[in-house]
């Protein structure tokens, strides 16, 4: 299973960045090229075990997802179940002198295809750039 990994430093506190990313309903705001909408499907609104669906751009079929790891201000990981296979989406957060270092990784057998891996890297680089812009605007 291949993994695409990108990172960026954001001049905002870890708590602010983590809280925004951990609120999965904000995902389309910074990853709007890929994710069109997110809807929480569990009574649990935050943390490990929370379930949600994502609709990807160009698809009308929701992808069921579940947060499988949740460490406040440190890590959030979810698995998205798609028709072509599962995708593991991970974010790690680390305090830096300037704010927050965020590492974003996507793992899937779909990324074993070098073209898909390259596209994933480009999409996730844009995603983190959008997140940086949003978090540093305030």
Secondary structure by P-SEA (a helix, b strand, c coil): cbbbbbbbbbcccaaaaaaaaacccccccccccccccccccccccccccccbbbbcccccbbbbbbbcccccccbbbbbbbcccbbbbbbbbbbbccccbbbbbbbbccccccaaaaaaaaaaaaaaaaaaaaaaacc
